[in-house]
Amino acid sequence: MLVAVAVPLAAACSGGGHDTAASAASTSASATETTTPTPSASPSPTPSAAPSYAYATNAAGCHPSAKWTTRQAADWVHFGQLGQSAAKAGDVTFAKSTPGLEGPICDRVTVQVQYWRINYRPADGSSAADPLTDAKFSFAIESLKRTELHIDGRTAHTVHPPKGFATASACNGFLEATYVGGPLTSRELPTQISTGNSLLGDTVTFPTKRVTDYQVYAPTSPGLCDANGRASAVPTSPGQMGIPTPSYPAFSLEPKTN
């Protein structure tokens, strides 16, 4: 299993990444194009009681949502809005609600879809991982694109990734995440990424309840990466010490600490 832990904030936010937002011409969803720095850290809204998963509509033809908590909004997006798995890596589709079952809702929910490049490097300064044990790595995270939508379930929407997304290399992987509310603060960015677990699948630790879904794209050969996140040798095969195969165990990544 591959486990990675995030680098300090200064390194995690470096690399010249930027956020962009696509526009949507619709009465039920809108988006704004933005180029923003990482927001200042602030606590996330505290979730309260879990909502019902049946979103019956009222006389106005929508489900009341004005007083929803963060948890309720996140659950609605996760269970009722995210559509079928995208045919193209990185595509995120928000489905049209089935009336009376998933909405639509009366007040739109703000949703972000964000894409990052994840650069891997050894956690202990070595340049090789032991294929017989769980390997641990550090990572630095760089935002590539962020799209903001305001959805209510009346219209389907698809968000596309930036060019070159999910084209992994020896030391670079990718991460996409969908979450409710405003942009993630520095304190809400991923702190650990685990890939290749045959039982649990890929897991990402976000210190916030706002994240509804995510997808990890691991690098091809993180065991060959040096302390600067660059390949120290040419991989002899696509999966060498990288994405787990039946011949290799899963491995873990941890943040860079210096």
C-alpha atoms as one frame of an Amber mdcrd trajectory, in Angstrom:
protein
   0.000   0.000   0.000   1.376   3.400  -0.961   0.959   6.063   1.728   1.952
   9.669   1.235   1.815  12.532   3.705   1.647  16.167   2.674   4.536  18.618
   2.719   4.491  21.810   4.846   2.077  24.483   3.649   4.703  26.555   1.862
   5.798  23.579  -0.213   2.322  22.164  -0.656   1.090  25.366  -2.262   4.123
  25.987  -4.459   4.620  25.334  -8.120   2.626  28.103  -9.754  -0.638  26.186
  -9.797  -3.809  28.152 -10.343  -7.534  27.737  -9.974  -9.928  28.256 -12.847
 -13.680  27.972 -13.036 -15.868  27.103 -15.989 -19.027  29.033 -16.766 -22.396
  27.338 -17.124 -25.224  28.988 -19.032 -28.167  27.679 -17.054 -30.824  29.011
 -14.716 -30.125  26.209 -12.266 -26.334  26.266 -12.232 -23.711  28.946 -12.617
 -19.944  29.138 -12.432 -17.387  31.897 -12.304 -13.857  31.918 -13.705 -11.362
  32.661 -10.967  -7.643  32.678 -10.381  -7.178  32.601  -6.649  -4.425  31.927
  -4.107  -4.953  29.323  -1.415  -7.539  30.793   1.000  -6.514  31.581   4.546
  -7.134  28.799   6.997 -10.481  28.778   8.751 -12.494  26.053  10.426 -15.078
  24.189   8.370 -18.765  24.421   9.354 -19.613  21.818  11.946 -21.874  19.112
  10.490 -25.029  18.309  12.402 -27.569  15.518  12.151 -27.436  13.350   9.032
 -30.196  14.110   6.509 -32.792  11.847   4.971 -31.756  10.340   1.635 -35.242
  10.730   0.153 -35.688  14.266  -1.161 -39.442  14.608  -1.562 -40.622  17.762
  -3.285 -43.135  20.303  -1.995 -45.922  22.179  -3.777 -43.310  24.295  -5.544
 -41.777  21.150  -7.037 -38.537  21.232  -5.043 -37.096  19.908  -1.776 -36.500
  22.568   0.934 -32.755  23.058   1.406 -32.291  26.622   2.683 -31.410  25.461
   6.206 -29.192  22.537   5.234 -25.968  21.920   7.123 -22.668  21.272   5.373
 -23.150  17.555   6.002 -26.609  17.564   4.422 -25.379  19.414   1.344 -22.415
  17.039   0.990 -24.641  13.978   1.324 -27.043  15.253  -1.328 -24.165  15.804
  -3.764 -22.617  12.414  -3.002 -25.748  10.270  -3.073 -27.986  12.152  -5.474
 -25.909  14.234  -7.846 -22.723  12.499  -8.910 -23.561  10.502 -12.026 -22.055
   7.423 -13.648 -18.292   6.958 -13.781 -16.839   9.193 -16.449 -15.565   7.643
 -19.645 -12.635  10.094 -19.628 -10.304  10.287 -16.642 -11.027  13.420 -14.627
 -14.517  14.126 -15.964 -17.044  14.761 -13.184 -20.762  14.644 -14.005 -23.570
  16.011 -11.840 -26.782  14.244 -12.728 -30.272  15.641 -13.146 -32.416  14.779
 -10.133 -35.173  12.224 -10.313 -38.199  14.286  -9.118 -39.230  13.360  -5.602
 -36.276  11.046  -5.068 -33.160  13.210  -5.381 -34.815  16.619  -5.588 -34.522
  18.995  -7.234 -33.752  21.239  -4.278 -35.144  24.715  -3.758 -31.854  26.495
  -2.952 -28.744  25.750  -4.973 -25.661  24.193  -3.379 -22.187  25.539  -4.130
 -19.886  22.761  -5.340 -16.197  22.798  -6.234 -14.374  20.331  -8.479 -10.605
  20.628  -8.061  -7.624  18.968  -9.703  -4.086  18.666  -8.345  -0.711  17.317
  -9.427   0.887  15.166  -6.709   4.694  14.962  -6.758   6.157  11.994  -4.876
   9.543  11.638  -3.182  11.052   9.322  -0.528   9.915   9.922   3.035  13.299
   8.974   4.495  15.581  10.554   1.879  16.412   7.255   0.170  15.788   6.769
  -3.537  14.550   3.184  -3.477  11.603   1.399  -1.942  11.582  -2.169  -0.673
   9.057  -4.031  -2.886   8.551  -6.614  -0.135   7.172  -4.142   2.410   4.747
  -1.237   2.439   6.668   1.735   1.044   6.132   5.252   2.378   6.668   8.446
   0.426   6.263  12.177   0.843   4.305  14.338  -1.572   3.924  17.948  -2.627
   0.566  19.112  -3.982  -0.030  21.675  -6.758  -3.478  22.904  -7.778  -4.099
  22.747 -11.529  -7.743  23.788 -11.846 -10.806  24.499  -9.736 -14.340  24.818
 -11.106 -17.178  26.265  -9.028 -20.805  25.340  -9.750 -24.123  26.205  -8.129
 -26.443  23.242  -8.616 -29.989  22.300  -7.668 -30.529  19.097  -9.635 -32.651
  20.622 -12.389 -29.913  20.280 -15.016 -27.031  17.870 -15.572 -23.504  19.289
 -15.745 -20.095  17.867 -16.609 -16.777  19.331 -15.500 -13.676  18.511 -17.558
 -10.108  18.240 -16.212  -7.197  20.406 -17.332  -5.144  19.321 -20.318  -2.726
  16.535 -19.510  -4.519  15.515 -16.326  -4.017  11.881 -15.248  -1.041  11.455
 -17.586   1.137   9.998 -14.855   4.936   9.892 -14.895   7.500   8.209 -12.658
   7.147  10.758  -9.826   3.937  12.648 -10.642   0.428  11.442  -9.933  -2.888
  13.295  -9.828  -5.870  13.844  -7.575  -9.372  15.123  -8.247 -11.920  15.956
  -5.552 -15.485  17.224  -5.349 -16.574  19.196  -2.301 -19.249  21.627  -1.153
 -18.843  25.252  -0.127 -15.958  27.572  -0.957 -12.390  26.625  -1.947 -10.530
  24.372   0.479  -8.348  26.235   2.950  -4.722  25.295   3.518  -5.767  23.340
   6.612  -8.262  21.278   4.598  -5.823  20.024   1.958  -4.990  16.289   1.910
  -2.667  15.078   4.651  -2.308  11.447   3.531  -2.847   9.427   0.364  -2.945
   5.622   0.340  -3.144   3.690  -2.918  -3.138   0.078  -3.976  -4.961  -1.467
  -1.039  -6.728  -4.484  -2.547  -9.397  -4.479   0.174 -10.036  -0.788   0.865
  -9.027   0.715  -2.455  -7.450   4.173  -2.667  -8.042   6.489   0.293  -7.281
  10.177   0.790  -7.363  11.864   4.194  -8.933  15.321   4.042  -9.228  17.065
   7.451 -12.716  18.293   6.539 -16.215  16.833   6.082 -16.892  18.936   2.971
 -15.308  16.498   0.505 -17.889  14.243  -1.127 -15.817  12.235  -3.634 -12.261
  11.911  -4.918 -10.141   9.927  -7.356  -6.399   9.192  -7.139  -4.093   8.573
 -10.108  -0.798   7.154  -8.786   2.620   7.777 -10.367   4.225   4.960 -12.342
   7.504   4.487 -10.423   7.673   6.478  -7.159  10.374   4.143  -5.840  12.802
   5.679  -8.339  12.209   9.280  -7.230  14.876  11.288  -5.401  14.408  13.791
  -2.574  13.519  16.511  -5.121  10.710  14.487  -6.655  12.618  13.634  -9.842
  13.293  10.198 -11.281  16.826   9.095 -10.421  16.764   6.287 -13.001  14.794
   5.240 -16.063  12.043   2.742 -15.144  12.630  -0.672 -16.695   8.898  -1.388
 -16.801   5.724   0.735 -16.476   4.894  -0.599 -13.017   8.357  -0.710 -11.438
   7.938   0.124  -7.741   4.928   2.145  -8.740   1.265   1.381  -9.182   0.766
  -1.947  -7.394   0.388  -5.041  -9.578  -0.046  -8.684  -8.558   3.775  -8.810
  -8.247   4.084  -5.889  -5.823   2.386  -4.912  -2.574   0.518  -1.683  -2.094
   2.409   1.325  -0.788   1.854   4.585   1.134   2.744   8.279   0.832   3.484
  10.841   3.533   4.041  14.629   3.296   7.479  16.090   2.713   8.814  17.611
   5.950  11.756  19.593   4.629
